[in-house]
Amino acid sequence: MRMKRAVYALATLLFPCFVYASYETNCYDSDDFSLDNQRICITQDAADFPEYVIYYFHGLNGSPDDMGKGKMLAYLNQYWEKALPGKKPVVIGYSLGDRTNLALPGRLKKVMREVFPHIEAANLRAIPKFRTALGVSMGGWNTFQLQMEDVNYFQKTALLCPALANITPWSPSDEVSAYRKRTGASWFYVNLMLQGLSESYDGDAEAFKPFNPYTRMAAHKGSFGNLYIAAETKDEFGFQEGAAHLMEAATAAGSSVEWHLRPGGHCKSQKIEEVAAFLTLK
């Protein structure tokens, strides 16, 4: 067994593409459940039994198949092989377009109770035993919102540089200025964030209120779930402040939280091998 693991680790290091060569990614579009522009990408080994699923939510202008490419699958296989030999996770990337926002009235429940079960039934040979989630930037916003909707849906949840802030498009200008000064955020990126948020809710502050992340955290009762949260000290959006607030609120609620704050700009210092280790079920 030790020899097998040594060979596997060496192969992962030298030839990561070989480690996940058996994986295939199938992407398709769907308009089920009255949700337009759905893009779904399933990355799996067709020969494997899909007991474990990782839901992936991309950032701004990303793609739902981003996690099915690069070194992530190699790292996942490496850690999965150590913990559960012979079992490989299935990655389900879900998107509603470049600026996906799942936190709209009625959408979170619809996605979790109808859309995700439908995707699993249509693409997997069995209902998974465990679900985990990974969200990056704007995808971290979506993952946070899903987590707050039902902390038991995902067994583990990783939020990388999540798009969480305590200012909104309707905040007074002095609050926005204070936020920028506190966090060192860029005027351009803060305005980009606020404009995108306003457009997502059609300029309606009342429609946004139920999804204000700080309000949701304050109102939440009980555990926030098993979380991995990572951010950067020089995030151009200032999202490190919201990530730290989530860490503090979740920790105070008794949640298991793995927290990392590293030097660098927005999403520039993430440790993919560390995320893979966290997402591996043991």
N, C-alpha and C positions, 0 to 999 in steps of 0.2 A: 504493500500500500504506500509506504514511504517513497519507494522508487517511482511508482506511478505518479504521485503528487509532484515529485521533483521534476520528472519529465514534462508534466503538464505545465508547471510553473515556468520552466525554461522555454517551452514552446510558446507560451503566452508572451514572454518577454521578447523573444527573437522574432517570432512569426505570429503576431496577434491575429492576422487575417485567417490563419489556418484554424484557430481555436473555434471561431464561430462560422466556419465555412458551411456547416450543415444547416445553419439558419437561413430562412428565406423570409423576405418581407413582401407582403401583399397589401397594396393600398387600393382603396376604392372610395367612391363618393356615394352618399346616401341622402335622402330627404325624408327618412322615416320620422314619425312623431312630430311632424310639422316643423322640423328644424332644417332650414336650408343650409347649403354649403358645408354639410358634414363631410369631413375627410377622415377616414379611419385607416390606420396602418397596423397590420398584425405581423409581428416578427416572431417566428417560432421554428422549432425543429419539427418537421412533419412526423418524424418517427418517435417523438417523445410524448409522454402523457402529460397534458397541461394541468398540473395541480396548482401552480403558482403563477400569478399574473401581476405584472407591474404596469400600472397606468401611467402614461407619460403625457405631460402638457407643456408645449413649447412656448418660447418667448416671442416677443414682437417680431414679425416677419420670419419666424421659424417654420419648421415643417414637422408634422406628426411622425415622420420616419427618421428624425434626427437621432433618436436613441438607438435605432436599428443599424446605425453606421458607426464607423470609427472604433475606438478602443473600449467603449462601454460594455459591449457584449463580451469581449475578451475578459475584462475584469469580473463581470458578473459570473461568467463560467468558472473562472478561477476560484472565486470565493464560494460559489454554489457547490462546486465539486468537493471542496473541503467539508462543507456542512452537510450536504445532502447528495452524496455521489449518485450519478445516474439521473438526476432530476435537473431539468433546465427550465428557467422561467420563460413565460410568454410575455412579450411586450406589446401593449395595446396603446398606440398613439392616437389621440383624439383631438380634433380641431374643427373649429367653425370659421376658419380663415385666419389671415395674418394677425388680426386684432381680436382674437377670440376672447369673449367675456361670458363666462358661464353664470355670473352673478347678476341675473336679471329676474324679474318677478316670475315665479313658477318654473324657472329653468333648472335650478339645481336639483329639485325633487324629481323632475321629469327625467333628467339625465341619469340620476342614480337608481331610480326605481324602474325606469322603462328602457332607456337607451342602452346603458351598459349591460344589463341582463340580456337584451336582444343581441348585442354584439357578441357576447360570449356564447350564446346559444347558436348563433349563425356561424361562428368561426372555430369554436373549440369542441373537442369531443366529449367534454364533461364540464360540469360547473366547477370552477376552481375552488380549492379548499381555502386559499388565502389570497388576499389582494393587498398590494402595496401601491404607493403612488410617488411620483417624482415630478415636481414642477419647477421650471426655470423662469425667473423674472416675472413676466406677465402670467406665465404658466404657474408660477408660485402663488400669484394672486388667486388664480382659479383653484389650485390645490388647497389653499387656505380656506376658501369659501366652501369647498366640498367637505373639508375636514370639520368645519364649524357646523355644517348641516347635519353630519352624522359621524361622530368621532370613532364609531365602531366599524365603519365601512372598510377602511384600510387598516391592516394590522400594523404597518409602518408607513410613515409619510416623510418624505424628504423635500424641503423647500430651499432652493438655491437662489440667493439674491432675490427673495420674493418682493414683488411690487406692492409694498405696504407703506403707507404714509399717513400722518395725522393731519394733513391739509387736503382740501378738496377744491374743485373749481369754484366753489361758493364761499371759500374762506376769505376774510378781509385781507387786503394787500399787505398789511403789517404782519399778519400771521405767516403769510407766504415768505416775506422777507426774513422773518425770524427763523423760519425753517431752513431757508437757504444758508443763513449765517451759521446756524447751529451745526448743520450737517456738512457744510462745504459743497453743497450741491450746485450744479451749473444752472444758470438762468435758462439757457436753451432747453436743457433736458427736463427741468421742472415744468416749464411751459408746455413742452411736448406731452408730458404725463397728464397735466391738468386738462389740456385740450382734448386728448384722447378720451379721458374719463367723462368729460362733459358731453362729447359726441355720442358716447356709448349709452348715456342716459337721456339723450335728446335735450340736454340742458335743464333737466328736471331734478332739482335738489331733493324733492320728496321721494322720487323713485330710487335715488341713490341711498337714502338714509338707512334702510334695512341692511345694506351691505357695507356700510362704513366699517372698516376693519377694527378700528379702535372701539367703536360702539359694540361690535359683535364680541370682542374679547371681554369687555367690561360686563356684558350681559350674560356671558356663557357661564353655566353652572357645571362644576365637576371637571374631570380630566379633559385635557386637550388631545389626548392620545399619545402615541409613541413617535416622537418627532426628531428629525435631524434638520437643523437650521444653520445656514452658512451665509455670510455676507462679507463685504469688503469695506475697509475704512474710508476709502475715497470714492465711494459710489457716486457717480455723477447725478443720479436721481435722489440721492440722500436716503435710499432705502435701508441702509444699515440701521437707522434709528428705529424704523418699524419692525425690522427683524429682531432687534434687541428687545423691543417692547413685547413682542410675541414670546420670545424666550423667557422673559421675566414673568409674564402672565401665566404661561404654561407651567413654569417651574413652581410658582406660587400655588397653582391648582393641583400640584402633586404629580404632574406629568413627567414621564421620562423624556429628557431633552438632551440631545447631543448638539452642542453649540460651538460654532467656529466663526471667529472674526479675524480676517486676514488682510494684509496690506494689498492695495491695488484698486483698480477701477471696477465698474459694474460688471459682475460675472467674470472677472479676469483671473481669479485666484482659486477657483473651485478644484477640489481634489477628487477626481472621478473614481479613483480606486477606493477612496474612503467612503464615498457614496455607495459604491457597489457592495462594500463590506457591510454597511448599515442595512441595506435592503435585503441582504441574504438572510433568509429565515433559518433559525437554528433551533 
